[in-house]
Amino acid sequence: MQDCGREGSEVSVYTIREARPEEQGELTRLCVRATKRAGYDEAFIDRAMPALTITVPLITAGCVLVAQDSSREIVGVVAVTTTPLQGIALLYAIFVDPAHWKRGIGRVLFRAAVARARELKAGALMIYAEPSAEGFYKRMGAIRIGEGPFVYSPETVLPQLLYIIPRET
């Protein structure tokens, strides 16, 4: 299991907090809804379910954070894990519920991912992006370092990006 830290924080109009095991199904359904809205069909969803599933072990390891709005509705999820490469964390997943797209939640979740990576003592965050999200990550400051096939659907080529975590001053 990976230790991903344990602190939540208030950001913007959304609260970032750790996911709870009983939310696993809800979080996975959010990931699927977002993937469908991004234009992927049922066959792709079926192949990609291992990557779209937020697992209980990820949650209990403290790797999964959720964004909730002022009514405490979950509007997004992000997971950050360690990697075998010292100093590099992995943006394992980031999804915003489609009903809440274009409201700044992705930026809030990305900042939470960077904070979690910092807690892991990482100096960089590796990102395997959904192709239409590459521009978002570049706007966040990530740089493209390559591309490769998505393991669950090799015809889909994923941009690989790296975000260098700024030193705290």
C-alpha positions, -999 to +999 in steps of 0.1 A: +000+000+000+012+035-007+012+062+019-003+093+004-007+115+035-038+125+055-046+162+055-076+179+038-079+216+029-103+243+018-097+256-017-119+281-036-156+273-032-148+236-031-136+215-002-109+190-008-110+160+015-099+124+016-122+098+000-140+073+022-141+036+013-179+036+012-177+062-017-157+038-040-187+029-062-198+065-065-163+077-074-159+050-100-193+059-116-181+096-117-150+084-136-172+065-161-196+094-166-167+117-173-152+093-198-185+088-216-190+126-218-155+129-233-168+108-262-158+073-255-182+044-263-193+015-241-167-009-257-139+015-247-154+019-212-155-019-208-118-023-218-108+007-196-126-002-164-094-012-146-082+024-151-115+040-144-121+021-111-112+039-079-103+010-056-108+006-019-070+000-014-062+033-031-087+050-009-076+034+024-039+042+015-049+079+015-042+083-022-077+095-032-091+130-027-125+143-036-137+178-043-171+186-030-192+217-034-209+238-007-238+213-005-212+185+001-219+169-033-189+151-047-180+169-080-145+155-087-119+130-077-081+129-079-056+101-070-019+105-066+005+076-059+042+070-055+062+054-083+093+033-083+112+064-094+124+083-065+111+119-065+083+113-091+047+108-081+020+097-105-013+115-112-032+082-112-066+097-119-084+130-121-120+133-131-147+160-128-183+151-129-196+163-163-225+182-148-198+204-132-173+209-160-159+244-168-162+256-132-126+255-121-128+221-104-101+206-125-077+233-114-087+228-078-081+190-081-048+196-099-035+219-071-046+192-046-027+166-066+004+188-065+001+193-027-003+156-022+028+149-044+047+174-023+036+155+008+051+124-008+084+143-012+081+142-050+097+169-071+077+160-102+043+146-111+040+122-141+008+124-161-006+101-187-033+123-201-065+116-219-057+132-253-083+160-251-070+170-216-034+176-228-041+214-232-054+216-196-022+200-182-001+223-203-020+253-190-013+240-155+024+241-164+031+205-174+054+198-203+049+170-228+077+144-227+064+118-250+034+096-258+024+060-257-005+035-262-031+032-235-026-002-220-063-011-221-070+002-255-037+004-275-053+023-304-056+053-280-023+072-278-019+090-245+003+121-242+029+118-214+035+149-194+056+159-165+048+187-141+078+200-121+066+208-086+078+243-077+098+246-045+080+261-016+094+294-006 
